[in-house]
């Protein structure tokens, strides 16, 4: 029996229409989970759900904005109506949300609350909304797995993306507090901290930059390459499984050695 067997657990993955979220949804389904593929854009979620079903898995697509608590609550209810339980929530939606700005970045001291909201909305408030909406179902069934994808920027800080770093750090602190509150109900809460990963958003930027820039960036990684979505999905699957039942309140780096932690 595989230690990563998810045994028909119902799992929601937010922001799963592309990139890391897509890979997380595919991997969880491959290990037996029934997956709710969430995205702000329904057509993206539908495509990923179709991939899962075509491969023999179970999945549905659900459109929801993670910063909209009412919409998120409706997604949780639909999950339970469709699959009978809500066992795993993976908060993957991040970055600037569904509609990132194309404006050149400015020093943080020249930004406004409107600029901050783009980063804090999905990365912090979205995590709080999703966990808030999922918790009553998990408490009722006395079990659950809450997993949030953060960034090494939230662990060690990153120049140029200060508010994003703060949002991710805030999400990690929230998850630690949630772990203390919900442990008595056999609900675990953990974070996975990632570094630069070749997603459809990041890969074109790296490909377009001068080779010497890429070389300098990779010098910060002990394993001299950027991450791939499949690098993250293994640990998330472990945290979603019964094998992680005594692991909670932690942040686990998956970062190619960009930073170290005890």
Secondary structure, DSSP 8 states (H G I E B T S, - for coil): --TT--TT-EEEETTTTSHHHHHHHHHHHHTT-EEEEEESSHHHHHHHHHHHHHTT-EEEEEE--TT-HHHHHHHHHHHHHHHS---EEEE---TT-SS---S----GGG--HHHHHHHHIIIIIHHHHHHHHHHHHHHHHT-EEEEEEEEHHHHH--TT-HHHHHHHHHHHHHHHHHHHHHGGGTEEEEEEEE--B--TTHHHHHHHS-HHHHHHHHTT-SSSS-B-HHHHHHHHHHHHSGGGTT--S-EEEESTTSS---
